[in-house]
Amino acid sequence: MKILLLPLLLASLVAAAPTRDADTETWWRIAVALSDDGMEGRDTGSAGYDRAAALVAQRLAAAGVRPAGDGGGWFQTVPLEELAVRDAAIAVDGRPLDFLQDITVTPESVGAPLDLPIAYRGYCASDALGDVRGKLVICHGSRREGMPAPAQRTAALVRAGAAAVAVIADPGFTVEPPRWPFAYARSVWIAGETRPQPSLPSFALNADALGAMLAGSGRDASALIADGASGRALPSFDAPGRFTARFTLARRTYSSKNVIGLFPGTDPALADQPIVLTAHLDGYGYGRAVDGDRLYNGTLDDAAYVALIVHMIERRHGHGFRRPLLVAAVTGEEKGLLGSKWLVAHRPATAPHFAADINLDQLRPIFPLELLTVHGLDDSSLGADARAIAATLGFAVQNDPEPERNLLRRSDHWNFMQAGVPAVNFVFGFRPGTQSERIYRQWYRTGYHRPQDDPQQPIDWTAAADFNRFYYALVERVADADAPPAWRETSPLRPR
């Protein structure tokens, strides 16, 4: 197993944490088994993913869950297509840029080699573009109010005749700063779907590489980055270099599996109201090395919470709730919420109607659980259920305090909500300026979608146990209630 390289900030918090209790120990053993190096990071459709899926199915079967996948088996096959960059050579005046560290690309946006002059145009508002015909245009990707949104920026560039765009990943977006390197450059979608084609070859640029792009221009790249990160006015100018890029692309068609099972209910009158429990089984697999480690185990994202669903059912010793539970360890979340999208569109014959979805993702038990962010808190009765359970356990709940991160739409519950199914998802919250916030921010810089998200990372075992108890109680409350979960009339997401 690998040596942990997360900063001492995390370790200092949990060094004095108590040892885990028996229930937490059992849960964690399952999490470790699913994110062990032998699972190879559970990349969508990989042999390691299939081994993890088989382990989940085996444990569910032993716990009294019945298979509910294709043909009455455990697995629901999701057909996929992929376009990946297998090799890239990118340079400015022959000086190479480090692909995935300095720059990356949207695979479907490129094909033929590029040889282009370079234009820097600040935030790339339409009135700042000037003559960019046939040029690679560098733009700051600011998320500040009043700045061009990505679609506006692209439309303006296309109208102005730009040949390609490189968007600087904004280091000023401190609530979730850009992370380099990228693991790889792949696009994955459900086979047969029509994919919108990008209007321009589209690159993401590491702010640290701007100097290489502007070499010879006489401009101070660090000052431009600082001004762009702060939303200050930026100049427009052309750089003297030429940008060249060539790619080797690989397209393939394959499949990956959702693990689907039905834990029968005890009340025949509620048999058509299954509560769906989702967590994504897939991870990143192997990718670009970070600190010499290229295996992205994905322990907290999201093996630990597939493990929690499995363990919660094992604790029942075969005794169901009033409503049935549809257990779904879904694939392809990291590639675009693909497994849950397929599940919502291809519901099992044994559970064609979904009463609600309780999703587990984005959970980081690395500091005390005093505040829990609930996505969907005010959208359905599930939010009131979560609030009531949290109150009994001594912590508070809140709406997402950082909606600009768009976390509501970044995990599998979103596909259920889009289909009219009440759903919730959870994130460990923090009070601004606290040690918990510092630990949370640090993990997003050094652990999120990194090889360092592995079984050896520091965990606050009390916080982990607190959330697990919350989850057990929430599932019981929802599955045993007299009435099924319902949308609130005030929710903008409720079916119209």
N, C-alpha and C positions, 0 to 999 in steps of 0.2 A: 504494500500500500504506500501511497505517496507521502512525502513530507509536506506539511502544511506551511504555506508561506503568507497567510493573512497577517496583517500587522498586529503588533502587540496590543493595540487598542481593543480588539475583540477578546484576546486571551485574558487581558487584565480584568474584564468584567466577569468572565465565567470561571476564573481560576478558583474562586471561593464558593462557587455554586455547589449545592449538595449533590450527592450521587443520585442517580435516577432510581425511582421506585420500580417495583416489579412490573407493573403495567407498562410504564414508559420503557423499561428495558426490553420487554417483549416486542413492543412496537418498533423500537430502534433496531433490533436484530433483523426484522423484516426489511426495514429501510436500507440497512447495510447490505443485505443479500441482494436487493434490487439495484444497488448502485456500486456494488463491488467491481473491481477492475475487470473481472471475468465477464461482466455484462457489457463491457466496451462502450459505455456511455449511452446505450439504447438508442442509437440513431434510427430514425424512421426507416422501417423496412430492412434493417440489418439483422444478421444472425444473432447478435447480442440482444437486440430488441425481442426477437422471437424467444430467446431463452427466458428473458424476464416475463414475457407474456405467458409462457408455459408455467412458470412458477406461480404467477398470480392465479391462473386458472386452477392449478392443482390445490392451492390453499383454499380458494373459494369453494371448490367441490367438497373438500374435507369439512368445511364449515356449514354445509347444508344448502349452499347456493346451487341453483339449477342452471345449466347452460341455456343461453338465450340468443346465441349468435346465428349465423347462417346455417340453414339446414338442421337446426337443433343442436349445433355444436357450440363451443365456447367462443369462437372467433367470428368477427364480422370483418370481411375483407374490404379494404378501402383501396380502390385503384388509383394510382398516382402517376404523374409525369414529372420529370425533372430536367432542368437545364442548368448545368454547372460549368464554372470556369475551371478547367483542369490545369491551365498554364497561362501566365500573363507576363508580358514584357512591356513595361511602361517607363517612359523616360522623358526628360526635358533636355533638349540639346545633347542627347546621348548619355546624360547622367541618370542612372536608373532610380526609379522610385520603388520602394519596398511594397509589393502588392500584399494587401491585407493589413499592413502596418501603417503605411503612409497613405494609401488610397485603395478603394475597392470600387466595384461596379455592379450595377444591376445586370445580370447575365443576358436577359432577353433584349436589352437595349443595344447590344453591340454585335457586330458580325465582322465586317471588313476592317482591315487595319486603318488606323487614324494617323494623320500627319497634319497638325493644325497649328496656326498661330494662337497666342494666348491673350485673352482680354480679362482684366479685373474690373468688375462693375459693382462693387459694394454689395448692397442687398438685392440688386437686380430688379429694382422697380422699373416699370416700363419707361419712365422718363429719364432714367439714368443709363440706358443701354447704348444709345447712339449706334455707331456702325459696328455690329458684331457679326456681319455676314461671313460665314465660313470659318468662324473662330470657336475655340473652346473658351467658354465664359466661366470665370470663377465667381461664385456668389456666396455670401454669408447666409447660413441657414438659420437666421434668427427666428425665435418663436415669440418675440415680443409683439404686443398688440400694436396694430398699425403697420407692421411690416408685411411684405408680400407673403401670402400663403404659398405652399409648394405648387398648387395647381395654377395660381395666378402667375407665379414666377415662370413656370414652364410655358404657359400660353404666351407670355410676353416675349420670351426667348425665341419661340417658334415664329412668331410674327416678325421678329427682327432678323430672322435668317441665321440664327446661331447654329453651329454644326454639332456642338456637344456642350454639356454643362458639368461642372465640378462644384458641388455644394460643400462648403466647409461645415463640418459637424461642430455645432456651436458650443464652445467650452463655457459660455456664459449661462447655459441652461443647467444651473447647479443642482436642481432638484433631481435630475437624472443625467449626469454628465456623460458625454460620449465615451465609449470604451474601445480602445484599440489594444491589440489587433482584433480583427474579425476572425472567427473560426474558419470560415470558408465563404465562397461566393456561390450560392445556389438559389434557384427559384423552384418551388415545388407547388403543384396544384393538382386538383382532382382530375383524373383522366377524362378527356372529352369535354371539359369546360372550355369555353371561349375566353381567352386571355386578352385583356386590353394591351395593345402594343405601345410601349413608350414612344413618345414623340421625338426624343433625342437620346443619343448615348448619354447615360447618366452615371456620374461618379460621385462617391462620397470622399471628401478629402480631410485627412487629419490636419488639425490646425498647426501642428508642429512641422508639417511639410510645406506650408505656404511659402516659406523662404526659398525652397528649392524650385517651386513653380515660378517665382518672381525674380530669380537670379538675374543680375545684370540690369534690373530696372531702377536701382537706386532707392527703392522703397524699403521702409522698415517693416518687415512682416510681423514682428512681435507687436509693434504699435498698432498695426491694422487689426490684428486679432484682438488686442485689448479694447480697441474702439468698437469693433463689431460685437464683442461680447457684452459691452455696456450699452449698446444701442445708439452710440454717437454717430455723427455724420461721417460718411466714408467717401473717398474719391473714386473716380473712374479713370482708368488708364489702360494702355496696352503694354504688355511685357515683351521683351525682345526675343524670348526663347520660342522653340517649337515643341509642341507636345506630340509624342508618338506613342502608339499603343497597338499591340496585337494580342490576340487571344486564341487559345485552343478551347473550344466548347465541346461539351459532351451531353447528349440528350439520351434519356432512357425512360422506359416505362416499367413500372414495378408495382408492388402492392405492399401494404402494411395492415396490421390487424388491430382492431378494437377488441378488448376482452369484455364480453357482455354476459352477465348472469342475473338471474332473478331470485331474490330471497323472498320466499312466499310470505304473504300476510296471513293473519289469523281471522280476519273479519271478511266473510264472503261478500258482504255489501259494499266493501271498499276495494275489491279486487281490481277494479278498473281505474284506480287512482294511484299508480305507482309513483313513489318519490325516486327521482334519479339521483344517484351519488356519482359525481364525476371527479376524476383527477387524471392528469395526463401522464402516461407511462413513458413517452418518448423523451429523449434528451438530444444532445448535440453529437455524441459519438466522439470520433477523433477529429481534431482540427488543428489550426495553427498553434504552435507551442507557446505557452506563457511560462516564463521561468523554467524552461526546459521540460515542461510537462504538456503533452498534447492530447491527453485523455480527459474529456469533459464528463465527469461522473454524473453530475446532476442529482446530487443527493437531496438537497432541499428543493430542487426544481426538476422533477417533482416526485422523485421516488419515495420520499418520506411520507407523502400524503396519499399516494396509492397504498402504501403500507398501512396508513391509518384507517382507510376504508376496510382493508382486509382484516386488520386487527379488531376493529369495532364489531364486525360480524362474527369473528371467532369468539369474542367475549360473550356472545349471545348463546353459545352452545346449542345452536339449532332452534332457539325460540324466536319466532318472528315477531314483528310489530303488527299492529292492526292493518296497516297498509303494506303492500309489498314494496320492496326496494329493488330498483333496477340499478345494478352495479356496472359502471362503465369506466374501465381503465383505457383511455382513448389514446390514439396515436396522432402524430402530425401536428400537435399543438404548436411546437416550436417552428413549424413550417407554415403556419397560417391558420390554426384552429381547424385543421382539415378533418380529423377523426370525429370530432363532435359535430361538425357540419354534416358529415355523411350520416351519422347516427340520427340526427334530427330529421333528415330527409328520408331515411330508410329505417323506420322504427320496427323493433322486433314484433313478430306476430303475437307473442305472449304478452306484450306491453305496448299496444299501439297508441295509447293515450298517456301523456306525461302530466302528472299533477304539479310537479315542481322539480327544480334542479338545485341541489346544494353542491357547489363546486369547491374544490380545495386546490389552490395554487397561490403563488406570490406570498407564501407564509415563511417567515424567517424568525424562528424562536431563538434569537441570539441576544435578547435583552428582555427585561421583565415585561410580562403581559399586564399592562395597566390600562391600555386603551386599544380598542380594536376597530379598524376601519372596515366597514361593511359596504361592499358594492351592492346596490339595490336596496339600501336600508329603508328608503322612503317610497319604494315602488310597489311593494306587496306586503302581505301579512307576515312574510318570512322575516322582514326587518323587525317587526314587533316581537316575534319569537326570539330572534337573536338578542334584542335588547333585554328581554325578560330573563333569559338564561344568564347573560353577562352580569346582570344585577345580582343574581343569587351567588355568583362566584366572585363578586367584588371588583369588577372592572367595568369601564365605560365603553360605549360604542360611539362611532361618529361616521358622518358621511366622508367621502374622499376629500381630504384637505388640499389635494394637488390635482385637480381635474385636468390641468394642462398636460399631464403625463398620459392621459387617455387610458388608464388601467382598466376602466370599465369594459373596454372593447378589446382587451388584450389577453383574455383567457376564455376558456370554453363555455362558461356561463353565458357569454354574449350570444352565442348561436341559439341557445334556448330562449333567451329574452326576445331575440329577433323573431322567433317562431311563436311568440305569444305565451311562453311558459314562464311563470314566476321563477326567479332564480336569485341566488346570492353567492358572493365570493368574499374572501376575507384577507386583510393585510394587517400585520402587527403595526399599531400606531405608536406615536410618541408625542411628547410635548416639545414644542420648539425650544431649542437651546439646551436641551438635556443631553446627558451621556447617551441615552438611548438613541436620540437623533444622530449623534456622532457615529455610533456603531452602525446604525442603519445606512447612513450615507457612505461609510467606509466599505460596507459589504457590497453596495452597488458599484463601487469603483473597483473592488478587488476580488469579489466572489461571484457576482451575477454573471451567468453565461461564461464562466471561467473554469479551468481545470481545478481551481482551488475550492469549488463547491463539491467537496468529497466527504467521505465518512469521518475524516479526521479533524474536520473544522470544529472550532469551539461552538458549543451549544449551551444555552441556558436551560438546564433540565427542568427547573421549576416552571419556567415559561412554557416549555414544550408540554409538560403535564397539564398545566392549566388550560391550554388550548384544547388538548385532547379531551379533557373532561367537558369542556364547552361543546365540543362536537358531538360527543356521545349524547349529551342531554338535548341538544338541538334536534338531532335526528329522531330521538325518542319522542320529543314533544310534537314534531311535525307529523311523524308517521302514525302517532296514536291519537291525534286530535279528531274531534267529531267532524269538523269541516275541513275540506282541503284548502291549501294556500290559495289566496285570492289577490288579484291586482288591486291597488288603491286607485280610486277614481282620479286622484290628482297626478298620477304618474304619467309623464310624457311618453313612456314606453309601452303602456298598456295597449292591448289590441283595440282598434277602433272599429 
